């Protein structure tokens, strides 16, 4: 979907039509932009940008608090349309999905015609626009969907794949975040053509296991299938403060709130975790994290809180103030709930991450 949250707001509020709007926290509230309209993007505004900076870039920017009920309704309509064409639907987020239409319910052999029909159905039933990418693998379909936004339809055939990938700026490759983009540019890799000149061993040396992924995608190789059900791999909660905090007791209190919420969610959904992570974002936006892995899976709030507080003590620099604290759980175990609950407390091994970019994935 195109600028989904902002587009819903412009649809439901005609006075916002054609104007620069942002859905997210208001300036001065320490909030960030969740989504912004294309009119706002012309000023350099983007998702996750602090609201205060966004208003400086575009003084006439209109901030809107999100109406998530409206977003969910639109998303459900979109998904219902997808399932009328194929059961092989892999939702990626509330406004995006992969569809495998190799065999489809319309018996239409043209994926391009199906994509055009689906986009028109979405427009007719939600009064919103969607962009589609059509190709022979997931990676290229994703790339194609971003090439002609908004309201675009791009097809990448096997014959076109090589030239498109070679010309693509390295930051436009799906799966390459800001930190990896910067690292690649420092290595002289500015586009797909540059990436393609690097051999597999070189990429493995610089990027670890991800090197194999980069080596393949620039050659249009992606054998991933559309997955109709996903197993969640991590869960986390964060709290951004209205004012920076420098008191350890206050930070500890927020860990209690976060751990209580996480424990309740785990018991409701029926899973446990092996790894716990505490995250701090300082006033200068520097992020530090420290993780611990237990000898048994856990879902008890008392265990989470005790270990999170231990991590906080070893991680927190008392001379600095904090704008955000987060608690994350990963290495989730969906089978553990079927076993008898053990009475022994887990023992943890710890690993620390310092100066982590907010674009890097830790879990």
Secondary structure by P-SEA (a helix, b strand, c coil): cccaaaaaaaaaccccccccccccccccccbbbcccccccccccccccccaaaaaaacccbbbbccaaaaaaaaaaaaaaaaaaccccccccccccccccccccccccccaaaaaaaaaaaaaaaccbbbbbbbcccaaaaaaaaacccccbbbbbcccaaaaaaaaccccccccccaaaaaaaaaaccccaaaaaaccaaaaaaccccaaaaaaccccccccccccccccccccbbbbbbcbbbccaaaaaaaaaaaaaaaaaaaaaacccccbbbbbbbccccbbbbbbbbcccccccaaaaaaaaaaaaaacccccbbbcccccccccccccccccccccbbbbbbbbbbcccccccccc
